[in-house]
Amino acid sequence: MPRGATDELVPLSAAAPGLPGRASVSALWQGSPDPDDPADADLIRAVVNQGAPQLQACYTQRLKEHPALEGRLAIDLDIVRGRVLRVDIAENGTGDPSLEDCVQRRVRSWRFPIEVTAQAVLLPFSLVPR
């Protein structure tokens, strides 16, 4: 990576085509875990915001080995009573299985408030080295 360059996770919903830019991590969550309870969405966003640096660490680690690594990464998860019961990588445009494994391990460790139960929560990211 060139001297002074950084890397970042860019939420897909915030990136213009061809011009990825900085955006808040809270913008990345694009699910509707319980349309009858918008409070669940806020609780999920809060945990995702807290956990985003863990995903950033996975990406930063892989960039050391593959400086041009980039692409879309979509995480699909189920949460039951605050626990992540299932984490799948719905899409790995980077083609890097080690990145996928690291992200899955980190997300699996996330803890949500016990009242949160949601299925098929999709978290799409655009991974772009800077």
C-alpha positions in Angstrom: 0.0 0.0 0.0 1.4 3.4 -0.8 2.8 5.5 2.0 0.1 7.5 3.7 -2.7 5.4 2.2 -5.5 4.1 4.4 -8.2 1.5 3.9 -11.8 1.7 4.8 -15.1 -0.1 4.7 -17.5 1.9 2.6 -21.3 1.2 3.0 -22.7 0.4 -0.4 -25.7 2.6 0.2 -23.4 5.6 0.6 -21.0 5.0 -2.3 -21.6 6.6 -5.7 -20.9 4.4 -8.6 -17.2 4.5 -9.4 -16.6 7.0 -6.6 -16.5 5.3 -3.2 -16.4 7.8 -0.4 -16.6 8.1 3.3 -19.9 7.5 5.0 -21.2 6.6 8.4 -21.3 2.9 9.2 -24.9 3.3 10.4 -25.9 3.8 6.7 -24.9 0.3 5.8 -27.6 -1.6 7.5 -30.4 -2.3 5.0 -32.7 -4.8 6.6 -36.1 -4.7 8.2 -35.8 -7.2 11.0 -39.3 -6.5 12.4 -41.4 -4.0 10.6 -43.7 -3.8 13.6 -40.9 -2.8 15.9 -38.6 -0.1 14.6 -36.7 -0.1 17.9 -35.1 -3.4 16.8 -33.6 -1.7 13.8 -32.1 1.0 16.0 -30.6 -1.7 18.3 -29.2 -3.6 15.4 -27.6 -0.4 14.0 -26.0 0.3 17.3 -24.3 -3.1 17.5 -23.3 -3.0 13.9 -21.7 0.4 14.5 -19.8 -1.0 17.5 -18.7 -4.1 15.5 -17.6 -2.3 12.3 -14.0 -1.8 13.5 -13.7 -5.5 13.9 -14.6 -5.9 10.2 -12.2 -3.1 9.3 -9.5 -5.0 11.1 -10.2 -8.1 9.0 -9.9 -6.1 5.8 -6.8 -4.2 7.0 -5.1 -7.5 7.8 -5.9 -9.0 4.3 -4.7 -5.8 2.6 -1.2 -6.4 4.0 -1.1 -9.6 1.9 -3.2 -8.4 -1.0 -2.9 -4.6 -1.4 -5.3 -4.4 -4.3 -8.0 -6.4 -2.5 -11.4 -4.8 -3.0 -15.0 -5.7 -3.8 -18.5 -6.2 -2.4 -19.0 -8.2 0.7 -22.5 -8.9 1.9 -23.1 -10.5 5.3 -26.4 -12.3 6.0 -27.3 -13.1 9.6 -30.0 -14.4 11.9 -30.3 -13.1 15.4 -32.4 -14.9 18.1 -32.8 -13.4 21.6 -29.7 -11.2 21.1 -27.4 -14.1 19.8 -26.1 -14.4 16.3 -27.3 -17.9 15.3 -26.3 -17.8 11.7 -23.7 -15.8 9.7 -23.4 -16.4 6.0 -21.4 -14.4 3.4 -24.1 -13.8 0.8 -21.6 -12.3 -1.6 -17.8 -12.1 -1.5 -16.7 -10.1 -4.5 -13.1 -10.0 -3.2 -12.7 -13.7 -3.7 -10.7 -13.9 -0.5 -11.7 -16.8 1.6 -9.5 -15.7 4.6 -11.4 -12.3 4.7 -14.7 -14.2 4.6 -13.6 -16.5 7.5 -12.4 -13.5 9.6 -15.6 -11.6 9.1 -17.8 -14.6 9.9 -15.8 -15.2 13.2 -16.1 -11.6 14.2 -19.8 -11.2 13.4 -20.6 -14.5 15.2 -19.2 -13.0 18.4 -21.5 -9.9 18.3 -24.1 -9.7 21.1 -27.4 -7.8 20.6 -29.8 -6.8 23.3 -31.8 -9.9 24.4 -35.1 -8.5 22.9 -33.7 -8.5 19.4 -34.8 -11.3 17.1 -34.4 -10.9 13.4 -33.9 -13.1 10.4 -32.0 -12.5 7.1 -30.5 -9.2 8.2 -28.3 -8.1 5.2 -25.2 -6.0 5.7 -23.6 -5.0 2.4 -20.2 -3.4 2.3 -18.0 -2.1 -0.5 -14.3 -2.8 0.4 -12.0 -0.2 -1.2 -8.4 0.4 -0.3 -7.4 4.0 0.1 
